[in-house]
């Protein structure tokens, strides 16, 4: 199954929570620490491709451009 991806204007905290929940439901990655690491890595990769990253003191929001 495809791994969850950040949505446009989604905060890091919201994505990681959603990602962990989706991976848990699919029984992907048996260890919860591994799920967390995978989700943070997915966000990090998306961040490198985002058109804008808005950082606050405790969170980040990605603004993603859609390829046509």
N, CA, C, O and CB atoms as a CASP TS submission, in Angstrom:
PFRMAT TS
TARGET T0000
AUTHOR 0000-0000-0000
METHOD Language model
MODEL 1
PARENT N/A
ATOM      1  N   UNK     1       0.848  -1.185   0.000  1.00  0.00           N
ATOM      2  CA  UNK     1       0.000   0.000   0.000  1.00  0.00           C
ATOM      3  C   UNK     1       0.887   1.240   0.000  1.00  0.00           C
ATOM      4  O   UNK     1       1.977   1.236   0.571  1.00  0.00           O
ATOM      5  CB  UNK     1      -0.961   0.003   1.225  1.00  0.00           C
ATOM      6  N   UNK     2       0.413   2.283  -0.638  1.00  0.00           N
ATOM      7  CA  UNK     2       1.209   3.522  -0.628  1.00  0.00           C
ATOM      8  C   UNK     2       1.238   4.140   0.766  1.00  0.00           C
ATOM      9  O   UNK     2       0.288   4.030   1.540  1.00  0.00           O
ATOM     10  CB  UNK     2       0.642   4.538  -1.642  1.00  0.00           C
ATOM     11  N   UNK     3       2.334   4.776   1.051  1.00  0.00           N
ATOM     12  CA  UNK     3       2.483   5.441   2.342  1.00  0.00           C
ATOM     13  C   UNK     3       1.752   6.779   2.310  1.00  0.00           C
ATOM     14  O   UNK     3       1.629   7.393   1.250  1.00  0.00           O
ATOM     15  CB  UNK     3       3.982   5.643   2.692  1.00  0.00           C
ATOM     16  N   UNK     4       1.268   7.233   3.462  1.00  0.00           N
ATOM     17  CA  UNK     4       0.601   8.542   3.524  1.00  0.00           C
ATOM     18  C   UNK     4       1.569   9.657   3.104  1.00  0.00           C
ATOM     19  O   UNK     4       2.779   9.562   3.310  1.00  0.00           O
ATOM     20  CB  UNK     4       0.060   8.810   4.957  1.00  0.00           C
ATOM     21  N   UNK     5       1.008  10.700   2.517  1.00  0.00           N
ATOM     22  CA  UNK     5       1.799  11.858   2.098  1.00  0.00           C
ATOM     23  C   UNK     5       1.188  13.114   2.702  1.00  0.00           C
ATOM     24  O   UNK     5      -0.027  13.188   2.884  1.00  0.00           O
ATOM     25  CB  UNK     5       1.864  11.966   0.541  1.00  0.00           C
ATOM     26  N   UNK     6       2.031  14.109   3.018  1.00  0.00           N
ATOM     27  CA  UNK     6       1.492  15.366   3.539  1.00  0.00           C
ATOM     28  C   UNK     6       0.576  16.027   2.512  1.00  0.00           C
ATOM     29  O   UNK     6       0.798  15.943   1.305  1.00  0.00           O
ATOM     30  CB  UNK     6       2.634  16.323   3.927  1.00  0.00           C
ATOM     31  N   UNK     7      -0.440  16.675   3.020  1.00  0.00           N
ATOM     32  CA  UNK     7      -1.372  17.426   2.181  1.00  0.00           C
ATOM     33  C   UNK     7      -0.944  18.880   2.153  1.00  0.00           C
ATOM     34  O   UNK     7      -0.227  19.343   3.040  1.00  0.00           O
ATOM     35  CB  UNK     7      -2.830  17.290   2.696  1.00  0.00           C
ATOM     36  N   UNK     8      -1.384  19.596   1.138  1.00  0.00           N
ATOM     37  CA  UNK     8      -1.085  21.022   1.034  1.00  0.00           C
ATOM     38  C   UNK     8      -1.610  21.740   2.276  1.00  0.00           C
ATOM     39  O   UNK     8      -2.748  21.525   2.693  1.00  0.00           O
ATOM     40  CB  UNK     8      -1.707  21.629  -0.258  1.00  0.00           C
ATOM     41  N   UNK     9      -0.793  22.573   2.848  1.00  0.00           N
ATOM     42  CA  UNK     9      -1.097  23.390   4.026  1.00  0.00           C
ATOM     43  C   UNK     9      -1.333  22.551   5.286  1.00  0.00           C
ATOM     44  O   UNK     9      -2.016  22.992   6.210  1.00  0.00           O
ATOM     45  CB  UNK     9      -2.318  24.245   3.752  1.00  0.00           C
ATOM     46  N   UNK    10      -0.771  21.354   5.318  1.00  0.00           N
ATOM     47  CA  UNK    10      -0.912  20.499   6.497  1.00  0.00           C
ATOM     48  C   UNK    10       0.278  20.722   7.415  1.00  0.00           C
ATOM     49  O   UNK    10       1.427  20.752   6.973  1.00  0.00           O
ATOM     50  CB  UNK    10      -1.025  19.000   6.094  1.00  0.00           C
ATOM     51  N   UNK    11      -0.014  20.877   8.692  1.00  0.00           N
ATOM     52  CA  UNK    11       1.045  21.060   9.674  1.00  0.00           C
ATOM     53  C   UNK    11       1.737  19.730   9.940  1.00  0.00           C
ATOM     54  O   UNK    11       1.151  18.656   9.802  1.00  0.00           O
ATOM     55  CB  UNK    11       0.482  21.652  10.982  1.00  0.00           C
ATOM     56  N   UNK    12       3.006  19.842  10.327  1.00  0.00           N
ATOM     57  CA  UNK    12       3.801  18.657  10.621  1.00  0.00           C
ATOM     58  C   UNK    12       3.140  17.806  11.700  1.00  0.00           C
ATOM     59  O   UNK    12       3.051  16.586  11.559  1.00  0.00           O
ATOM     60  CB  UNK    12       5.208  19.058  11.053  1.00  0.00           C
ATOM     61  N   UNK    13       2.687  18.429  12.758  1.00  0.00           N
ATOM     62  CA  UNK    13       2.074  17.682  13.863  1.00  0.00           C
ATOM     63  C   UNK    13       0.824  16.940  13.409  1.00  0.00           C
ATOM     64  O   UNK    13       0.593  15.804  13.822  1.00  0.00           O
ATOM     65  CB  UNK    13       1.727  18.626  15.016  1.00  0.00           C
ATOM     66  N   UNK    14       0.019  17.571  12.563  1.00  0.00           N
ATOM     67  CA  UNK    14      -1.199  16.938  12.064  1.00  0.00           C
ATOM     68  C   UNK    14      -0.856  15.780  11.133  1.00  0.00           C
ATOM     69  O   UNK    14      -1.475  14.718  11.199  1.00  0.00           O
ATOM     70  CB  UNK    14      -2.082  17.966  11.335  1.00  0.00           C
ATOM     71  N   UNK    15       0.134  15.989  10.269  1.00  0.00           N
ATOM     72  CA  UNK    15       0.523  14.917   9.352  1.00  0.00           C
ATOM     73  C   UNK    15       1.061  13.710  10.104  1.00  0.00           C
ATOM     74  O   UNK    15       0.659  12.580   9.827  1.00  0.00           O
ATOM     75  CB  UNK    15       1.567  15.419   8.363  1.00  0.00           C
ATOM     76  N   UNK    16       1.966  13.933  11.053  1.00  0.00           N
ATOM     77  CA  UNK    16       2.566  12.812  11.772  1.00  0.00           C
ATOM     78  C   UNK    16       1.492  12.023  12.518  1.00  0.00           C
ATOM     79  O   UNK    16       1.524  10.793  12.523  1.00  0.00           O
ATOM     80  CB  UNK    16       3.644  13.312  12.754  1.00  0.00           C
ATOM     81  N   UNK    17       0.558  12.704  13.137  1.00  0.00           N
ATOM     82  CA  UNK    17      -0.538  12.014  13.833  1.00  0.00           C
ATOM     83  C   UNK    17      -1.371  11.184  12.861  1.00  0.00           C
ATOM     84  O   UNK    17      -1.677  10.023  13.133  1.00  0.00           O
ATOM     85  CB  UNK    17      -1.439  13.029  14.558  1.00  0.00           C
ATOM     86  N   UNK    18      -1.734  11.778  11.736  1.00  0.00           N
ATOM     87  CA  UNK    18      -2.535  11.078  10.731  1.00  0.00           C
ATOM     88  C   UNK    18      -1.758   9.904  10.138  1.00  0.00           C
ATOM     89  O   UNK    18      -2.309   8.820   9.945  1.00  0.00           O
ATOM     90  CB  UNK    18      -2.965  12.048   9.615  1.00  0.00           C
ATOM     91  N   UNK    19      -0.503  10.122   9.857  1.00  0.00           N
ATOM     92  CA  UNK    19       0.351   9.101   9.263  1.00  0.00           C
ATOM     93  C   UNK    19       0.479   7.891  10.190  1.00  0.00           C
ATOM     94  O   UNK    19       0.328   6.751   9.750  1.00  0.00           O
ATOM     95  CB  UNK    19       1.738   9.680   8.950  1.00  0.00           C
ATOM     96  N   UNK    20       0.752   8.136  11.453  1.00  0.00           N
ATOM     97  CA  UNK    20       0.890   7.043  12.420  1.00  0.00           C
ATOM     98  C   UNK    20      -0.417   6.262  12.516  1.00  0.00           C
ATOM     99  O   UNK    20      -0.408   5.031  12.553  1.00  0.00           O
ATOM    100  CB  UNK    20       1.296   7.589  13.812  1.00  0.00           C
ATOM    101  N   UNK    21      -1.530   6.971  12.557  1.00  0.00           N
ATOM    102  CA  UNK    21      -2.834   6.299  12.642  1.00  0.00           C
ATOM    103  C   UNK    21      -3.085   5.439  11.405  1.00  0.00           C
ATOM    104  O   UNK    21      -3.550   4.306  11.524  1.00  0.00           O
ATOM    105  CB  UNK    21      -3.966   7.335  12.803  1.00  0.00           C
ATOM    106  N   UNK    22      -2.781   5.968  10.219  1.00  0.00           N
ATOM    107  CA  UNK    22      -2.992   5.207   8.991  1.00  0.00           C
ATOM    108  C   UNK    22      -2.097   3.978   8.925  1.00  0.00           C
ATOM    109  O   UNK    22      -2.546   2.908   8.515  1.00  0.00           O
ATOM    110  CB  UNK    22      -2.746   6.089   7.781  1.00  0.00           C
ATOM    111  N   UNK    23      -0.837   4.118   9.324  1.00  0.00           N
ATOM    112  CA  UNK    23       0.070   2.975   9.308  1.00  0.00           C
ATOM    113  C   UNK    23      -0.358   1.925  10.330  1.00  0.00           C
ATOM    114  O   UNK    23      -0.204   0.727  10.092  1.00  0.00           O
ATOM    115  CB  UNK    23       1.506   3.429   9.587  1.00  0.00           C
ATOM    116  N   UNK    24      -0.890   2.368  11.456  1.00  0.00           N
ATOM    117  CA  UNK    24      -1.370   1.434  12.482  1.00  0.00           C
ATOM    118  C   UNK    24      -2.573   0.651  11.968  1.00  0.00           C
ATOM    119  O   UNK    24      -2.663  -0.559  12.173  1.00  0.00           O
ATOM    120  CB  UNK    24      -1.741   2.191  13.778  1.00  0.00           C
ATOM    121  N   UNK    25      -3.497   1.339  11.302  1.00  0.00           N
ATOM    122  CA  UNK    25      -4.689   0.690  10.762  1.00  0.00           C
ATOM    123  C   UNK    25      -4.334  -0.354   9.710  1.00  0.00           C
ATOM    124  O   UNK    25      -4.985  -1.395   9.612  1.00  0.00           O
ATOM    125  CB  UNK    25      -5.627   1.729  10.163  1.00  0.00           C
ATOM    126  N   UNK    26      -3.307  -0.071   8.933  1.00  0.00           N
ATOM    127  CA  UNK    26      -2.904  -0.977   7.860  1.00  0.00           C
ATOM    128  C   UNK    26      -1.963  -2.072   8.360  1.00  0.00           C
ATOM    129  O   UNK    26      -1.551  -2.937   7.587  1.00  0.00           O
ATOM    130  CB  UNK    26      -2.237  -0.193   6.741  1.00  0.00           C
ATOM    131  N   UNK    27      -1.621  -2.038   9.651  1.00  0.00           N
ATOM    132  CA  UNK    27      -0.642  -2.967  10.222  1.00  0.00           C
ATOM    133  C   UNK    27       0.703  -2.885   9.512  1.00  0.00           C
ATOM    134  O   UNK    27       1.383  -3.894   9.326  1.00  0.00           O
ATOM    135  CB  UNK    27      -1.171  -4.392  10.156  1.00  0.00           C
ATOM    136  N   UNK    28       1.075  -1.674   9.119  1.00  0.00           N
ATOM    137  CA  UNK    28       2.373  -1.451   8.485  1.00  0.00           C
ATOM    138  C   UNK    28       3.372  -1.109   9.587  1.00  0.00           C
ATOM    139  O   UNK    28       3.060  -0.333  10.490  1.00  0.00           O
ATOM    140  CB  UNK    28       2.300  -0.306   7.401  1.00  0.00           C
ATOM    141  N   UNK    29       4.543  -1.672   9.518  1.00  0.00           N
ATOM    142  CA  UNK    29       5.613  -1.422  10.474  1.00  0.00           C
ATOM    143  C   UNK    29       5.145  -1.814  11.889  1.00  0.00           C
ATOM    144  O   UNK    29       4.375  -1.089  12.519  1.00  0.00           O
ATOM    145  CB  UNK    29       6.050   0.074  10.428  1.00  0.00           C
ATOM    146  N   UNK    30       5.604  -2.925  12.353  1.00  0.00           N
ATOM    147  CA  UNK    30       5.155  -3.491  13.628  1.00  0.00           C
ATOM    148  C   UNK    30       5.487  -2.644  14.847  1.00  0.00           C
ATOM    149  O   UNK    30       4.714  -2.601  15.804  1.00  0.00           O
ATOM    150  CB  UNK    30       5.751  -4.836  13.805  1.00  0.00           C
ATOM    151  N   UNK    31       6.609  -1.985  14.817  1.00  0.00           N
ATOM    152  CA  UNK    31       7.078  -1.207  15.965  1.00  0.00           C
ATOM    153  C   UNK    31       6.595   0.243  15.864  1.00  0.00           C
ATOM    154  O   UNK    31       6.734   0.877  14.819  1.00  0.00           O
ATOM    155  CB  UNK    31       8.621  -1.254  16.055  1.00  0.00           C
ATOM    156  N   UNK    32       6.034   0.755  16.947  1.00  0.00           N
ATOM    157  CA  UNK    32       5.521   2.137  16.927  1.00  0.00           C
ATOM    158  C   UNK    32       6.639   3.152  16.696  1.00  0.00           C
ATOM    159  O   UNK    32       6.413   4.183  16.062  1.00  0.00           O
ATOM    160  CB  UNK    32       4.799   2.455  18.245  1.00  0.00           C
ATOM    161  N   UNK    33       7.830   2.876  17.199  1.00  0.00           N
ATOM    162  CA  UNK    33       8.959   3.787  16.968  1.00  0.00           C
ATOM    163  C   UNK    33       9.308   3.838  15.488  1.00  0.00           C
ATOM    164  O   UNK    33       9.681   4.889  14.967  1.00  0.00           O
ATOM    165  CB  UNK    33      10.189   3.351  17.788  1.00  0.00           C
ATOM    166  N   UNK    34       9.188   2.712  14.821  1.00  0.00           N
ATOM    167  CA  UNK    34       9.469   2.675  13.396  1.00  0.00           C
ATOM    168  C   UNK    34       8.418   3.472  12.618  1.00  0.00           C
ATOM    169  O   UNK    34       8.752   4.158  11.652  1.00  0.00           O
ATOM    170  CB  UNK    34       9.517   1.222  12.900  1.00  0.00           C
ATOM    171  N   UNK    35       7.157   3.384  13.032  1.00  0.00           N
ATOM    172  CA  UNK    35       6.096   4.174  12.382  1.00  0.00           C
ATOM    173  C   UNK    35       6.394   5.663  12.506  1.00  0.00           C
ATOM    174  O   UNK    35       6.283   6.410  11.534  1.00  0.00           O
ATOM    175  CB  UNK    35       4.710   3.855  13.003  1.00  0.00           C
ATOM    176  N   UNK    36       6.772   6.083  13.699  1.00  0.00           N
ATOM    177  CA  UNK    36       7.080   7.499  13.938  1.00  0.00           C
ATOM    178  C   UNK    36       8.240   7.939  13.048  1.00  0.00           C
ATOM    179  O   UNK    36       8.181   8.999  12.425  1.00  0.00           O
ATOM    180  CB  UNK    36       7.424   7.744  15.434  1.00  0.00           C
ATOM    181  N   UNK    37       9.286   7.130  12.989  1.00  0.00           N
ATOM    182  CA  UNK    37      10.454   7.473  12.172  1.00  0.00           C
ATOM    183  C   UNK    37      10.086   7.567  10.695  1.00  0.00           C
ATOM    184  O   UNK    37      10.535   8.478   9.999  1.00  0.00           O
ATOM    185  CB  UNK    37      11.567   6.437  12.368  1.00  0.00           C
ATOM    186  N   UNK    38       9.274   6.634  10.217  1.00  0.00           N
ATOM    187  CA  UNK    38       8.853   6.650   8.819  1.00  0.00           C
ATOM    188  C   UNK    38       8.060   7.920   8.521  1.00  0.00           C
ATOM    189  O   UNK    38       8.281   8.567   7.498  1.00  0.00           O
ATOM    190  CB  UNK    38       8.010   5.400   8.491  1.00  0.00           C
ATOM    191  N   UNK    39       7.142   8.273   9.410  1.00  0.00           N
ATOM    192  CA  UNK    39       6.305   9.459   9.190  1.00  0.00           C
ATOM    193  C   UNK    39       7.125  10.745   9.185  1.00  0.00           C
ATOM    194  O   UNK    39       6.902  11.624   8.353  1.00  0.00           O
ATOM    195  CB  UNK    39       5.225   9.545  10.262  1.00  0.00           C
ATOM    196  N   UNK    40       8.072  10.854  10.113  1.00  0.00           N
ATOM    197  CA  UNK    40       8.934  12.043  10.119  1.00  0.00           C
ATOM    198  C   UNK    40       9.794  12.097   8.863  1.00  0.00           C
ATOM    199  O   UNK    40      10.041  13.180   8.333  1.00  0.00           O
ATOM    200  CB  UNK    40       9.830  12.056  11.371  1.00  0.00           C
ATOM    201  N   UNK    41      10.251  10.953   8.382  1.00  0.00           N
ATOM    202  CA  UNK    41      11.055  10.917   7.166  1.00  0.00           C
ATOM    203  C   UNK    41      10.233  11.329   5.946  1.00  0.00           C
ATOM    204  O   UNK    41      10.721  12.061   5.086  1.00  0.00           O
ATOM    205  CB  UNK    41      11.640   9.521   6.958  1.00  0.00           C
ATOM    206  N   UNK    42       8.995  10.863   5.871  1.00  0.00           N
ATOM    207  CA  UNK    42       8.109  11.251   4.759  1.00  0.00           C
ATOM    208  C   UNK    42       7.919  12.770   4.768  1.00  0.00           C
ATOM    209  O   UNK    42       7.977  13.411   3.719  1.00  0.00           O
ATOM    210  CB  UNK    42       6.723  10.522   4.862  1.00  0.00           C
ATOM    211  N   UNK    43       7.691  13.345   5.954  1.00  0.00           N
ATOM    212  CA  UNK    43       7.503  14.795   6.052  1.00  0.00           C
ATOM    213  C   UNK    43       8.773  15.527   5.625  1.00  0.00           C
ATOM    214  O   UNK    43       8.711  16.533   4.918  1.00  0.00           O
ATOM    215  CB  UNK    43       7.112  15.197   7.492  1.00  0.00           C
ATOM    216  N   UNK    44       9.913  15.020   6.055  1.00  0.00           N
ATOM    217  CA  UNK    44      11.194  15.650   5.706  1.00  0.00           C
ATOM    218  C   UNK    44      11.397  15.668   4.193  1.00  0.00           C
ATOM    219  O   UNK    44      11.845  16.671   3.639  1.00  0.00           O
ATOM    220  CB  UNK    44      12.364  14.911   6.386  1.00  0.00           C
ATOM    221  N   UNK    45      11.069  14.558   3.522  1.00  0.00           N
ATOM    222  CA  UNK    45      11.202  14.499   2.071  1.00  0.00           C
ATOM    223  C   UNK    45      10.242  15.476   1.387  1.00  0.00           C
ATOM    224  O   UNK    45      10.617  16.157   0.433  1.00  0.00           O
ATOM    225  CB  UNK    45      10.947  13.073   1.574  1.00  0.00           C
ATOM    226  N   UNK    46       9.009  15.538   1.877  1.00  0.00           N
ATOM    227  CA  UNK    46       8.029  16.466   1.304  1.00  0.00           C
ATOM    228  C   UNK    46       8.461  17.912   1.529  1.00  0.00           C
ATOM    229  O   UNK    46       8.248  18.773   0.675  1.00  0.00           O
ATOM    230  CB  UNK    46       6.635  16.227   1.915  1.00  0.00           C
ATOM    231  N   UNK    47       9.061  18.167   2.674  1.00  0.00           N
ATOM    232  CA  UNK    47       9.532  19.518   2.996  1.00  0.00           C
ATOM    233  C   UNK    47      10.585  19.972   1.987  1.00  0.00           C
ATOM    234  O   UNK    47      10.611  21.140   1.597  1.00  0.00           O
ATOM    235  CB  UNK    47      10.110  19.567   4.428  1.00  0.00           C
ATOM    236  N   UNK    48      11.444  19.061   1.569  1.00  0.00           N
ATOM    237  CA  UNK    48      12.497  19.438   0.613  1.00  0.00           C
ATOM    238  C   UNK    48      11.923  19.776  -0.763  1.00  0.00           C
ATOM    239  O   UNK    48      12.576  20.445  -1.564  1.00  0.00           O
ATOM    240  CB  UNK    48      13.519  18.305   0.480  1.00  0.00           C
ATOM    241  N   UNK    49      10.704  19.313  -1.032  1.00  0.00           N
ATOM    242  CA  UNK    49      10.072  19.571  -2.324  1.00  0.00           C
ATOM    243  C   UNK    49       8.971  20.636  -2.259  1.00  0.00           C
ATOM    244  O   UNK    49       8.394  20.994  -3.286  1.00  0.00           O
ATOM    245  CB  UNK    49       9.495  18.289  -2.866  1.00  0.00           C
ATOM    246  N   UNK    50       8.682  21.141  -1.058  1.00  0.00           N
ATOM    247  CA  UNK    50       7.613  22.130  -0.889  1.00  0.00           C
ATOM    248  C   UNK    50       8.025  23.468  -1.492  1.00  0.00           C
ATOM    249  O   UNK    50       9.204  23.823  -1.510  1.00  0.00           O
ATOM    250  CB  UNK    50       7.261  22.303   0.604  1.00  0.00           C
ATOM    251  N   UNK    51       7.033  24.200  -1.983  1.00  0.00           N
ATOM    252  CA  UNK    51       7.331  25.518  -2.533  1.00  0.00           C
ATOM    253  C   UNK    51       7.557  26.538  -1.423  1.00  0.00           C
ATOM    254  O   UNK    51       8.351  27.466  -1.582  1.00  0.00           O
ATOM    255  CB  UNK    51       6.200  25.981  -3.449  1.00  0.00           C
ATOM    256  N   UNK    52       6.858  26.367  -0.292  1.00  0.00           N
ATOM    257  CA  UNK    52       7.017  27.256   0.859  1.00  0.00           C
ATOM    258  C   UNK    52       6.893  26.416   2.127  1.00  0.00           C
ATOM    259  O   UNK    52       6.059  25.514   2.210  1.00  0.00           O
ATOM    260  CB  UNK    52       5.956  28.415   0.841  1.00  0.00           C
ATOM    261  N   UNK    53       7.738  26.727   3.115  1.00  0.00           N
ATOM    262  CA  UNK    53       7.638  26.088   4.431  1.00  0.00           C
ATOM    263  C   UNK    53       7.479  27.209   5.444  1.00  0.00           C
ATOM    264  O   UNK    53       8.354  28.064   5.586  1.00  0.00           O
ATOM    265  CB  UNK    53       8.904  25.181   4.755  1.00  0.00           C
ATOM    266  N   UNK    54       6.361  27.195   6.143  1.00  0.00           N
ATOM    267  CA  UNK    54       6.095  28.192   7.170  1.00  0.00           C
ATOM    268  C   UNK    54       6.423  27.572   8.521  1.00  0.00           C
ATOM    269  O   UNK    54       5.784  26.608   8.942  1.00  0.00           O
ATOM    270  CB  UNK    54       4.610  28.689   7.118  1.00  0.00           C
ATOM    271  N   UNK    55       7.417  28.127   9.193  1.00  0.00           N
ATOM    272  CA  UNK    55       7.836  27.596  10.489  1.00  0.00           C
ATOM    273  C   UNK    55       7.375  28.513  11.608  1.00  0.00           C
ATOM    274  O   UNK    55       7.512  29.735  11.539  1.00  0.00           O
ATOM    275  CB  UNK    55       9.361  27.420  10.539  1.00  0.00           C
ATOM    276  N   UNK    56       6.825  27.890  12.642  1.00  0.00           N
ATOM    277  CA  UNK    56       6.506  28.610  13.870  1.00  0.00           C
ATOM    278  C   UNK    56       7.403  28.036  14.950  1.00  0.00           C
ATOM    279  O   UNK    56       8.261  27.199  14.668  1.00  0.00           O
ATOM    280  CB  UNK    56       4.975  28.487  14.253  1.00  0.00           C
ATOM    281  N   UNK    57       7.212  28.478  16.181  1.00  0.00           N
ATOM    282  CA  UNK    57       8.084  28.007  17.255  1.00  0.00           C
ATOM    283  C   UNK    57       8.056  26.497  17.424  1.00  0.00           C
ATOM    284  O   UNK    57       9.086  25.888  17.715  1.00  0.00           O
ATOM    285  CB  UNK    57       7.694  28.658  18.548  1.00  0.00           C
ATOM    286  N   UNK    58       6.882  25.882  17.245  1.00  0.00           N
ATOM    287  CA  UNK    58       6.765  24.467  17.553  1.00  0.00           C
ATOM    288  C   UNK    58       6.190  23.618  16.419  1.00  0.00           C
ATOM    289  O   UNK    58       5.876  22.447  16.634  1.00  0.00           O
ATOM    290  CB  UNK    58       5.921  24.304  18.757  1.00  0.00           C
ATOM    291  N   UNK    59       6.047  24.179  15.222  1.00  0.00           N
ATOM    292  CA  UNK    59       5.461  23.408  14.129  1.00  0.00           C
ATOM    293  C   UNK    59       5.887  23.981  12.786  1.00  0.00           C
ATOM    294  O   UNK    59       6.452  25.072  12.710  1.00  0.00           O
ATOM    295  CB  UNK    59       3.929  23.391  14.238  1.00  0.00           C
ATOM    296  N   UNK    60       5.611  23.233  11.737  1.00  0.00           N
ATOM    297  CA  UNK    60       5.885  23.674  10.375  1.00  0.00           C
ATOM    298  C   UNK    60       4.680  23.352   9.515  1.00  0.00           C
ATOM    299  O   UNK    60       3.992  22.358   9.745  1.00  0.00           O
ATOM    300  CB  UNK    60       7.168  23.006   9.808  1.00  0.00           C
ATOM    301  N   UNK    61       4.424  24.191   8.525  1.00  0.00           N
ATOM    302  CA  UNK    61       3.352  23.964   7.568  1.00  0.00           C
ATOM    303  C   UNK    61       3.956  23.952   6.181  1.00  0.00           C
ATOM    304  O   UNK    61       4.738  24.833   5.822  1.00  0.00           O
ATOM    305  CB  UNK    61       2.238  25.045   7.687  1.00  0.00           C
ATOM    306  N   UNK    62       3.585  22.939   5.397  1.00  0.00           N
ATOM    307  CA  UNK    62       4.075  22.838   4.024  1.00  0.00           C
ATOM    308  C   UNK    62       3.053  23.383   3.051  1.00  0.00           C
ATOM    309  O   UNK    62       1.858  23.110   3.162  1.00  0.00           O
ATOM    310  CB  UNK    62       4.411  21.390   3.674  1.00  0.00           C
ATOM    311  N   UNK    63       3.532  24.148   2.109  1.00  0.00           N
ATOM    312  CA  UNK    63       2.704  24.610   0.993  1.00  0.00           C
ATOM    313  C   UNK    63       3.264  23.909  -0.244  1.00  0.00           C
ATOM    314  O   UNK    63       4.363  24.203  -0.714  1.00  0.00           O
ATOM    315  CB  UNK    63       2.720  26.212   0.841  1.00  0.00           C
ATOM    316  N   UNK    64       2.476  22.984  -0.743  1.00  0.00           N
ATOM    317  CA  UNK    64       2.917  22.137  -1.842  1.00  0.00           C
ATOM    318  C   UNK    64       2.318  22.613  -3.155  1.00  0.00           C
ATOM    319  O   UNK    64       1.140  22.963  -3.220  1.00  0.00           O
ATOM    320  CB  UNK    64       2.539  20.679  -1.583  1.00  0.00           C
ATOM    321  N   UNK    65       3.128  22.622  -4.189  1.00  0.00           N
ATOM    322  CA  UNK    65       2.604  22.929  -5.526  1.00  0.00           C
ATOM    323  C   UNK    65       2.265  21.623  -6.196  1.00  0.00           C
ATOM    324  O   UNK    65       2.995  20.638  -6.076  1.00  0.00           O
ATOM    325  CB  UNK    65       3.627  23.751  -6.382  1.00  0.00           C
ATOM    326  N   UNK    66       1.175  21.619  -6.890  1.00  0.00           N
ATOM    327  CA  UNK    66       0.736  20.404  -7.575  1.00  0.00           C
ATOM    328  C   UNK    66       1.296  20.414  -8.977  1.00  0.00           C
ATOM    329  O   UNK    66       1.144  21.381  -9.723  1.00  0.00           O
ATOM    330  CB  UNK    66      -0.813  20.292  -7.600  1.00  0.00           C
ATOM    331  N   UNK    67       1.958  19.302  -9.326  1.00  0.00           N
ATOM    332  CA  UNK    67       2.501  19.172 -10.675  1.00  0.00           C
ATOM    333  C   UNK    67       1.384  18.793 -11.626  1.00  0.00           C
ATOM    334  O   UNK    67       0.515  17.983 -11.303  1.00  0.00           O
ATOM    335  CB  UNK    67       3.640  18.124 -10.723  1.00  0.00           C
ATOM    336  N   UNK    68       1.423  19.388 -12.790  1.00  0.00           N
ATOM    337  CA  UNK    68       0.397  19.083 -13.793  1.00  0.00           C
ATOM    338  C   UNK    68       0.927  18.220 -14.889  1.00  0.00           C
ATOM    339  O   UNK    68       0.190  17.873 -15.812  1.00  0.00           O
ATOM    340  CB  UNK    68      -0.164  20.342 -14.380  1.00  0.00           C
TER
END
